[in-house]
Amino acid sequence: MKNNKFSLLAVLMATLFSTTSIALQQKQLADFALDELKASANLVGLSAASYNQKGEKWSRYVGYADKSAKLTLSVKTEFRYASVSKFVTTGLLAKLVSEGKVDLDESIYTYIPDFPKKQYDFTIRQLVTHTAGIPHYQALHDFNIDYSSTPYTSVQQGVSLFENRSLLHKPGNEYHYSSFAFNLLSLIIENAGKKPFLEQLTDMTSMLDTDSIKAEHFDAPNNNWSKLYNSNGDSLNRNNIGYKWAGGGLIGTAADLAKFGVSLLNDDTISTQTLQQFNIPQTFDNGDEIKVSRSFMGVGWRIKENRFGQQHFHHSGSITGARSHVSVFPKSNESMVLLTNTPWVVALDETAASLQILINAQPEKKCQLTQAHFGNKTSRVNLSFTEKDGMCIADIKLGKKLTNTLAGNTDKTKFSLMMTTDDKVALITPIGIFQGTMNDNKLSLEILAKLHEFIIKDPTS
């Protein structure tokens, strides 16, 4: 009996250590990728976090929250969410729809009857799919926005900036991205939920234990706020973004945003039926699906599926001193968040999806080749393999045109290629991380929604 107990304990311990070892290997891939990404893009600070239903799965914080003070990023560092604020606001809208307090296909005047009448009526669905014709703030000087002195205290103040403007087009016929549309949505949420927008936001973030997510009040900073930087790494003064809380004025940590995202998959937060409704490609009045960049427009956020079967709903953001992204992957019940304090031209949704693959993969440890040369009809690819930090990493040189695209604003001429044991690869460039596969004779890279395939020409062992 004692021997049997000992044997069982040994098996359990071996399984535990094996599971822990695999998890560490998976984190090793993602850690390397994020460090390389931050360095290649010349960012002051970059944070990432992934959550599942059990809690944090992976996180990484590299660089500075305050460069001059040598204050490094941490789990407590709060970043501007920029337009990822729309993702959070959409979560709040979905909660009200689940509770039967909002009907997406009702006129907005059902909820805000005092809003100035326009030449056309429009629905909440049209509002949050950016097809209602609400103007964006392309001509900021023309909207009398106070960036410096007077704090905003209500969402109505933000709505007042554009409420007397005409619609840009007949609702349902065209797509025009608008943060002001989410200003209006926050007023609808106030009336439908019978409580101020920020109070409803606090109720939801408290329920989900994501209390760092809140409106930014530039006149009441705290020590956890990351400083803001320009592309040269110079510190910037903080401006007043209180006029657009719902569409671009929220702030918080990477961890809380990742936790918020994955919590939307919980039926206690949003009903499964409502979430499915929000994750269906939306259409114009003529039936055509609304495409936004390399994704489809869902209700409030964007939806996408790649060739590996990764389905995710997501949103990205850009604002003075920040770049942001959140993706939620329903099949694996995981989220992925990227936040930085530096402007950045980056394929954020591809990067998040690539990191999500890396945290669920094991690294290829043994390089089978020293060099390899691939090619297609238009270009050649040269790889040099090195075993580094327990992983097989390749330096990859691509054709001139593709290299110029991937280098962004840098002078990079080669990039890092990571390999996993299931033949997947991750290409790390200054403009993001891209997915692909590599087997014995073919390298396939999916870059900005285009598939590049190369056949091996001259392997060297």
C-alpha positions as CSV (number, residue, x, y, z in Angstrom):
1,M,0.0,0.0,0.0
2,K,2.8,2.4,0.9
3,N,4.6,1.6,-2.4
4,N,1.4,2.3,-4.3
5,K,0.9,5.6,-2.6
6,F,4.5,6.5,-3.3
7,S,4.1,5.6,-7.0
8,L,0.9,7.6,-7.3
9,L,2.6,10.6,-5.6
10,A,5.6,10.3,-8.0
11,V,3.3,10.3,-11.0
12,L,1.4,13.3,-9.8
13,M,4.6,15.2,-9.1
14,A,6.0,14.3,-12.5
15,T,2.9,15.5,-14.2
16,L,2.9,18.7,-12.2
17,F,6.6,19.4,-13.1
18,S,5.9,18.5,-16.7
19,T,3.0,20.8,-16.9
20,T,4.9,23.6,-15.2
21,S,7.9,23.1,-17.6
22,I,5.6,23.3,-20.7
23,A,4.0,26.5,-19.3
24,L,7.5,28.0,-18.8
25,Q,8.5,27.1,-22.3
26,Q,5.3,28.7,-23.7
27,K,6.0,31.9,-21.7
28,Q,9.6,31.9,-22.9
29,L,8.4,32.2,-26.5
30,A,6.1,35.1,-25.8
31,D,8.6,36.9,-23.5
32,F,11.2,36.8,-26.3
33,A,8.7,38.0,-28.9
34,L,7.6,41.0,-26.8
35,D,11.1,42.0,-25.8
36,E,12.2,41.8,-29.5
37,L,9.1,43.8,-30.6
38,K,9.7,46.6,-28.1
39,A,13.4,46.9,-29.0
40,S,12.8,46.8,-32.8
41,A,10.1,49.4,-32.7
42,N,12.0,51.8,-30.3
43,L,9.2,52.0,-27.8
44,V,9.7,53.6,-24.4
45,G,7.5,51.1,-22.7
46,L,5.3,48.1,-23.8
47,S,3.1,45.9,-21.7
48,A,1.1,42.8,-22.6
49,A,-1.3,40.6,-20.6
50,S,-3.4,37.5,-21.4
51,Y,-6.2,36.2,-19.2
52,N,-8.4,33.1,-19.2
53,Q,-11.3,32.1,-17.0
54,K,-8.9,31.0,-14.3
55,G,-7.0,34.3,-14.1
56,E,-3.7,35.6,-15.6
57,K,-2.2,33.3,-18.1
58,W,0.8,35.4,-19.2
59,S,2.0,39.0,-18.9
60,R,5.1,41.0,-19.7
61,Y,6.2,44.6,-18.9
62,V,9.2,46.0,-20.7
63,G,10.6,49.5,-20.6
64,Y,9.7,52.6,-18.7
65,A,6.6,54.3,-17.3
66,D,8.8,57.3,-16.6
67,K,12.1,57.2,-18.5
68,S,13.7,60.2,-16.8
69,A,13.1,58.7,-13.4
70,K,14.1,55.2,-14.6
71,L,10.7,54.0,-13.3
72,T,9.9,50.6,-15.0
73,L,6.5,49.4,-16.1
74,S,4.7,47.1,-13.7
75,V,1.3,45.4,-13.4
76,K,0.1,48.6,-11.7
77,T,1.0,50.9,-14.5
78,E,-2.0,52.6,-16.0
79,F,-2.1,53.5,-19.7
80,R,-4.4,55.5,-21.9
81,Y,-6.8,53.1,-23.6
82,A,-7.5,55.5,-26.5
83,S,-10.2,54.0,-28.8
84,V,-10.1,50.7,-26.9
85,S,-12.4,52.7,-24.6
86,K,-15.0,51.9,-27.3
87,F,-14.5,48.2,-26.5
88,V,-15.2,48.8,-22.8
89,T,-18.2,51.0,-23.6
90,T,-19.5,48.3,-25.9
91,G,-19.2,45.8,-23.1
92,L,-21.4,48.1,-21.0
93,L,-23.9,48.4,-23.9
94,A,-24.0,44.6,-24.3
95,K,-24.8,44.3,-20.6
96,L,-27.8,46.6,-21.0
97,V,-28.9,44.7,-24.0
98,S,-28.7,41.5,-22.0
99,E,-30.8,43.0,-19.3
100,G,-33.5,44.1,-21.8
101,K,-32.8,47.8,-21.2
102,V,-31.6,48.6,-24.7
103,D,-32.9,47.5,-28.2
104,L,-30.2,47.9,-30.8
105,D,-32.7,48.5,-33.6
106,E,-34.7,51.2,-31.8
107,S,-34.3,54.8,-32.8
108,I,-31.8,56.7,-30.7
109,Y,-34.6,59.2,-29.9
110,T,-36.4,56.5,-27.9
111,Y,-33.6,56.9,-25.3
112,I,-32.6,60.5,-25.9
113,P,-35.7,62.4,-27.1
114,D,-34.1,65.8,-26.5
115,F,-31.2,65.2,-28.9
116,P,-31.6,67.7,-31.8
117,K,-33.5,66.2,-34.7
118,K,-31.5,65.4,-37.9
119,Q,-32.5,65.0,-41.5
120,Y,-32.7,61.3,-40.9
121,D,-33.6,59.0,-38.0
122,F,-31.0,56.4,-37.0
123,T,-30.7,53.4,-34.7
124,I,-28.3,52.4,-31.9
125,R,-26.9,49.6,-34.1
126,Q,-26.1,52.2,-36.9
127,L,-24.6,54.4,-34.3
128,V,-22.1,51.8,-32.9
129,T,-21.2,50.4,-36.4
130,H,-20.2,53.9,-37.5
131,T,-22.9,54.0,-40.2
132,A,-25.1,56.7,-38.7
133,G,-23.3,59.6,-40.2
134,I,-22.1,61.2,-37.0
135,P,-19.0,63.3,-37.7
136,H,-15.6,62.4,-36.2
137,Y,-13.3,65.2,-35.0
138,Q,-11.2,65.4,-38.2
139,A,-11.3,69.2,-37.8
140,L,-10.5,69.5,-34.1
141,H,-10.2,73.3,-34.2
142,D,-13.7,73.5,-35.4
143,F,-15.3,71.8,-32.3
144,N,-14.1,74.2,-29.6
145,I,-12.5,71.5,-27.5
146,D,-10.9,72.6,-24.3
147,Y,-7.6,70.6,-24.0
148,S,-6.0,72.3,-21.1
149,S,-7.9,74.1,-18.4
150,T,-11.5,73.1,-17.7
151,P,-12.2,69.5,-16.6
152,Y,-15.2,67.9,-18.2
153,T,-17.8,66.7,-15.6
154,S,-20.6,65.1,-17.7
155,V,-21.0,63.2,-21.0
156,Q,-23.5,65.9,-22.1
157,Q,-20.6,68.4,-22.4
158,G,-19.0,66.0,-24.9
159,V,-22.2,65.6,-26.8
160,S,-22.7,69.4,-27.0
161,L,-19.6,69.7,-29.2
162,F,-21.3,68.1,-32.2
163,E,-25.0,67.8,-31.4
164,N,-26.0,70.6,-33.8
165,R,-24.0,69.2,-36.7
166,S,-25.7,67.6,-39.7
167,L,-25.2,64.0,-40.5
168,L,-22.5,63.2,-43.0
169,H,-24.8,60.9,-45.0
170,K,-28.0,58.9,-44.9
171,P,-27.7,56.3,-42.1
172,G,-26.9,52.7,-43.1
173,N,-25.3,53.6,-46.5
174,E,-21.7,54.4,-45.6
175,Y,-19.0,53.8,-42.9
176,H,-17.5,56.8,-41.2
177,Y,-15.5,56.1,-38.1
178,S,-16.6,58.4,-35.3
179,S,-15.5,58.7,-31.6
180,F,-18.3,61.3,-31.2
181,A,-20.8,58.5,-32.0
182,F,-19.7,56.9,-28.7
183,N,-20.1,60.2,-26.9
184,L,-23.8,59.9,-28.0
185,L,-23.8,56.3,-27.0
186,S,-22.7,57.2,-23.4
187,L,-25.7,59.5,-23.1
188,I,-28.0,56.7,-24.3
189,I,-26.5,54.4,-21.7
190,E,-27.1,57.0,-19.0
191,N,-30.8,57.2,-19.9
192,A,-31.3,53.5,-20.5
193,G,-29.5,52.5,-17.3
194,K,-31.0,55.4,-15.3
195,K,-27.6,56.3,-13.8
196,P,-24.7,58.5,-14.9
197,F,-22.4,56.8,-17.5
198,L,-19.3,56.8,-15.2
199,E,-21.3,55.3,-12.3
200,Q,-22.5,52.5,-14.5
201,L,-18.9,51.9,-15.7
202,T,-17.8,51.8,-12.1
203,D,-20.5,49.3,-11.2
204,M,-19.4,47.0,-14.0
205,T,-15.7,47.2,-13.4
206,S,-16.2,46.6,-9.7
207,M,-18.3,43.6,-10.4
208,L,-15.5,42.2,-12.6
209,D,-12.7,43.2,-10.2
210,T,-11.2,45.6,-12.8
211,D,-11.2,48.8,-10.7
212,S,-8.3,50.5,-12.5
213,I,-10.5,51.0,-15.6
214,K,-11.9,54.5,-15.3
215,A,-12.2,57.9,-16.9
216,E,-9.1,59.9,-17.2
217,H,-9.3,63.2,-15.3
218,F,-6.2,65.1,-16.3
219,D,-6.4,67.4,-13.3
220,A,-6.3,64.5,-10.9
221,P,-3.3,62.3,-11.8
222,N,-2.0,59.4,-9.7
223,N,1.4,57.8,-9.4
224,N,0.5,54.8,-11.4
225,W,-0.1,56.8,-14.7
226,S,2.5,56.2,-17.3
227,K,4.0,59.3,-18.8
228,L,3.3,60.1,-22.4
229,Y,6.0,60.1,-25.1
230,N,6.4,61.0,-28.8
231,S,8.0,58.8,-31.4
232,N,11.4,60.2,-30.5
233,G,11.0,59.2,-26.9
234,D,10.5,62.8,-25.6
235,S,8.1,63.3,-22.8
236,L,4.8,65.0,-23.6
237,N,2.4,67.2,-21.5
238,R,-0.9,65.6,-20.7
239,N,-3.9,67.1,-22.4
240,N,-7.6,67.1,-21.5
241,I,-9.4,64.1,-23.1
242,G,-12.5,64.2,-20.8
243,Y,-14.7,65.2,-23.8
244,K,-14.6,61.6,-25.1
245,W,-14.6,59.2,-22.2
246,A,-16.7,56.6,-23.9
247,G,-14.9,56.7,-27.2
248,G,-11.3,57.4,-26.2
249,G,-10.9,58.8,-22.7
250,L,-10.6,55.8,-20.4
251,I,-7.4,54.6,-18.6
252,G,-6.3,51.5,-16.7
253,T,-3.9,48.7,-16.5
254,A,-3.1,45.9,-19.0
255,A,-4.1,43.3,-16.5
256,D,-7.6,44.8,-15.8
257,L,-8.3,45.3,-19.5
258,A,-7.4,41.6,-20.2
259,K,-9.6,40.5,-17.3
260,F,-12.4,42.7,-18.5
261,G,-12.2,41.3,-22.0
262,V,-12.3,37.6,-21.0
263,S,-15.1,38.3,-18.5
264,L,-17.4,39.2,-21.4
265,L,-17.4,35.5,-22.2
266,N,-19.1,34.8,-18.9
267,D,-22.8,34.3,-19.2
268,D,-23.3,36.1,-15.9
269,T,-21.8,39.2,-17.4
270,I,-23.4,39.2,-20.9
271,S,-25.8,36.5,-22.1
272,T,-24.4,34.1,-24.7
273,Q,-27.2,35.1,-27.0
274,T,-26.3,38.8,-26.8
275,L,-22.6,38.1,-27.2
276,Q,-23.3,36.1,-30.3
277,Q,-25.4,39.0,-31.7
278,F,-22.5,41.4,-31.1
279,N,-20.1,39.1,-32.9
280,I,-22.0,38.7,-36.2
281,P,-20.6,40.8,-39.2
282,Q,-22.8,43.8,-39.5
283,T,-24.2,45.0,-42.9
284,F,-25.1,48.1,-44.7
285,D,-28.7,48.6,-45.8
286,N,-27.9,46.9,-49.2
287,G,-26.8,43.7,-47.4
288,D,-23.0,44.1,-47.9
289,E,-20.9,43.3,-44.9
290,I,-19.1,46.2,-43.3
291,K,-15.3,45.7,-43.7
292,V,-12.9,47.7,-41.6
293,S,-9.3,47.3,-42.6
294,R,-8.6,43.6,-42.3
295,S,-11.6,42.8,-40.1
296,F,-15.4,42.9,-40.2
297,M,-17.5,45.3,-38.2
298,G,-19.4,43.7,-35.3
299,V,-21.6,45.6,-32.9
300,G,-19.2,48.2,-31.4
301,W,-16.0,46.1,-31.9
302,R,-14.4,44.3,-34.8
303,I,-14.3,40.6,-35.5
304,K,-11.9,38.4,-37.4
305,E,-10.8,34.8,-38.1
306,N,-7.4,33.8,-39.5
307,R,-6.3,30.7,-41.4
308,F,-5.5,28.9,-38.1
309,G,-9.1,29.1,-37.0
310,Q,-8.4,31.9,-34.5
311,Q,-11.7,33.8,-34.1
312,H,-11.4,37.0,-32.0
313,F,-13.3,40.2,-31.4
314,H,-11.1,43.2,-30.9
315,H,-10.4,46.9,-30.9
316,S,-7.3,49.1,-31.3
317,G,-6.6,52.7,-30.3
318,S,-4.3,55.5,-30.9
319,I,-3.9,58.8,-29.0
320,T,-1.3,61.2,-27.9
321,G,1.3,59.2,-26.0
322,A,-0.4,55.8,-26.4
323,R,-1.2,52.8,-28.6
324,S,-3.6,50.1,-27.4
325,H,-5.3,46.9,-28.3
326,V,-7.5,44.2,-26.8
327,S,-8.5,40.9,-28.4
328,V,-10.8,38.2,-27.0
329,F,-10.6,34.6,-28.3
330,P,-13.9,32.8,-27.5
331,K,-12.8,29.3,-28.6
332,S,-9.9,29.3,-26.2
333,N,-11.6,31.5,-23.6
334,E,-8.6,33.9,-23.6
335,S,-7.8,37.6,-24.0
336,M,-4.7,39.4,-25.1
337,V,-3.9,43.1,-24.4
338,L,-1.1,45.3,-25.7
339,L,-0.5,48.8,-24.3
340,T,2.3,51.2,-24.9
341,N,3.1,54.8,-24.0
342,T,4.7,55.7,-27.4
343,P,3.1,56.3,-30.8
344,W,3.5,53.4,-33.1
345,V,2.5,52.2,-36.6
346,V,1.7,48.6,-35.9
347,A,-0.5,45.7,-37.0
348,L,-2.0,45.3,-33.5
349,D,-4.7,42.7,-34.2
350,E,-2.1,40.4,-36.0
351,T,0.3,40.9,-33.2
352,A,-2.2,40.0,-30.5
353,A,-3.3,36.9,-32.4
354,S,0.4,35.9,-32.9
355,L,1.1,36.3,-29.2
356,Q,-1.9,34.2,-28.4
357,I,-0.5,31.4,-30.5
358,L,2.9,31.7,-28.8
359,I,1.6,31.4,-25.3
360,N,-0.1,28.1,-26.3
361,A,2.9,26.6,-28.1
362,Q,6.2,25.0,-27.2
363,P,9.4,26.3,-28.8
364,E,11.5,24.4,-31.3
365,K,14.6,23.9,-29.3
366,K,16.9,22.2,-31.7
367,C,17.7,23.9,-35.0
368,Q,17.7,21.4,-37.8
369,L,19.5,23.7,-40.2
370,T,22.2,26.3,-40.1
371,Q,21.0,28.2,-43.1
372,A,18.2,27.9,-45.7
373,H,17.3,29.8,-48.8
374,F,13.7,30.1,-50.0
375,G,12.2,31.8,-53.0
376,N,9.2,32.4,-55.2
377,K,8.7,34.1,-58.5
378,T,9.4,37.6,-57.3
379,S,11.9,37.4,-54.3
380,R,14.2,35.3,-52.2
381,V,14.3,34.7,-48.5
382,N,17.5,33.9,-46.6
383,L,17.5,32.4,-43.1
384,S,20.3,31.9,-40.6
385,F,19.4,29.7,-37.6
386,T,20.8,30.0,-34.1
387,E,19.9,28.2,-30.8
388,K,19.3,31.0,-28.4
389,D,17.9,30.9,-24.8
390,G,16.7,27.3,-25.4
391,M,14.9,28.2,-28.6
392,C,15.6,28.0,-32.3
393,I,15.6,31.5,-33.7
394,A,16.3,32.5,-37.2
395,D,17.5,35.9,-38.6
396,I,15.5,36.3,-41.8
397,K,16.2,38.6,-44.8
398,L,13.3,39.2,-47.1
399,G,12.9,40.9,-50.5
400,K,13.4,44.7,-50.6
401,K,9.8,45.7,-51.0
402,L,8.5,43.5,-48.2
403,T,11.5,44.6,-45.9
404,N,10.6,48.2,-46.4
405,T,7.0,47.6,-45.4
406,L,7.9,45.6,-42.3
407,A,10.7,48.0,-41.2
408,G,8.2,50.9,-40.7
409,N,10.1,54.0,-39.6
410,T,13.3,52.1,-38.8
411,D,16.3,51.0,-40.9
412,K,15.9,47.3,-40.1
413,T,17.0,45.0,-42.9
414,K,16.5,41.7,-41.2
415,F,14.0,40.3,-38.6
416,S,13.7,37.5,-36.1
417,L,11.7,34.4,-36.9
418,M,10.6,32.1,-34.0
419,M,9.7,28.5,-34.5
420,T,7.4,26.2,-32.5
421,T,7.2,22.4,-32.3
422,D,4.0,22.3,-34.4
423,D,5.7,24.0,-37.4
424,K,4.2,27.4,-36.8
425,V,6.4,30.5,-37.0
426,A,6.2,34.1,-35.7
427,L,7.9,36.9,-37.7
428,I,8.8,39.8,-35.3
429,T,9.1,43.1,-37.1
430,P,9.0,46.8,-36.0
431,I,5.4,47.0,-37.2
432,G,4.2,43.9,-35.5
433,I,4.3,40.1,-35.1
434,F,3.0,38.0,-38.0
435,Q,2.0,34.3,-38.2
436,G,3.1,31.6,-40.6
437,T,4.2,28.0,-41.0
438,M,7.4,26.4,-42.1
439,N,7.9,22.7,-42.9
440,D,10.6,20.8,-44.8
441,N,10.3,22.7,-48.0
442,K,7.9,25.6,-47.7
443,L,7.8,28.9,-45.7
444,S,4.4,30.6,-45.5
445,L,4.0,34.1,-43.9
446,E,0.6,35.8,-43.5
447,I,1.5,39.6,-43.5
448,L,-1.2,42.3,-43.5
449,A,-3.9,39.8,-44.8
450,K,-1.7,38.7,-47.7
451,L,-0.2,35.2,-47.8
452,H,3.5,35.0,-49.0
453,E,4.7,31.5,-49.8
454,F,8.3,30.6,-50.5
455,I,9.7,27.2,-51.6
456,I,13.1,26.0,-50.3
457,K,15.9,26.4,-52.9
458,D,19.1,25.6,-51.1
459,P,19.2,24.2,-47.6
460,T,22.6,24.1,-45.9
461,S,23.1,21.8,-43.0
